[in-house]
Amino acid sequence: MRIEHVTCSAYVRAEVSRFIGKVMPEPMKVAQTLAKTVSAVVQVHGAETARQLELTAQAPTQMIFATSGPSRWIQMGGWKSVYTISVPVN
């Protein structure tokens, strides 16, 4: 196992599968962990939700999360990228 840098002050440890090699953690788990560090709330963005519910065939090229915390750009493993956007908390 190797620890990899994903964003400022954030690292992940990939699991190793004998069949496919390095397996990175799920994007949602990484986003939730980063949100916990700053006491923020994180949710999946509407476009990703529509894709998961199979309401559209158009898939976003990046995973986007809505969060009450700071915006972050994350590059991990085989992901194109993950970008979290800030939204006001009511």
Solvent accessible surface area in square Angstrom, and as a share of the most:
residue,aa,sasa,rsa
1,M,147,0.66
2,R,168,0.61
3,I,114,0.58
4,E,29,0.13
5,H,109,0.49
6,V,11,0.06
7,T,16,0.09
8,C,103,0.61
9,S,99,0.64
10,A,9,0.07
11,Y,136,0.52
12,V,19,0.11
13,R,140,0.51
14,A,1,0.01
15,E,100,0.45
16,V,100,0.57
17,S,32,0.21
18,R,212,0.77
19,F,160,0.67
20,I,136,0.69
21,G,29,0.27
22,K,102,0.43
23,V,59,0.34
24,M,31,0.14
25,P,41,0.26
26,E,103,0.46
27,P,28,0.17
28,M,51,0.23
29,K,119,0.51
30,V,11,0.06
31,A,4,0.03
32,Q,80,0.35
33,T,82,0.48
34,L,20,0.10
35,A,10,0.08
36,K,158,0.67
37,T,97,0.57
38,V,68,0.39
39,S,109,0.70
40,A,20,0.15
41,V,95,0.54
42,V,21,0.12
43,Q,115,0.51
44,V,41,0.23
45,H,61,0.27
46,G,52,0.50
47,A,46,0.36
48,E,6,0.03
49,T,54,0.31
50,A,27,0.21
51,R,94,0.34
52,Q,99,0.44
53,L,116,0.58
54,E,151,0.68
55,L,134,0.67
56,T,51,0.30
57,A,107,0.83
58,Q,150,0.67
59,A,63,0.49
60,P,44,0.28
61,T,110,0.64
62,Q,60,0.27
63,M,49,0.22
64,I,47,0.24
65,F,0,0.00
66,A,19,0.15
67,T,9,0.05
68,S,40,0.26
69,G,13,0.12
70,P,73,0.46
71,S,59,0.38
72,R,58,0.21
73,W,127,0.45
74,I,1,0.01
75,Q,97,0.43
76,M,3,0.01
77,G,41,0.40
78,G,82,0.78
79,W,51,0.18
80,K,151,0.64
81,S,5,0.03
82,V,2,0.01
83,Y,77,0.29
84,T,10,0.06
85,I,53,0.27
86,S,63,0.40
87,V,65,0.37
88,P,119,0.75
89,V,108,0.62
90,N,186,0.95
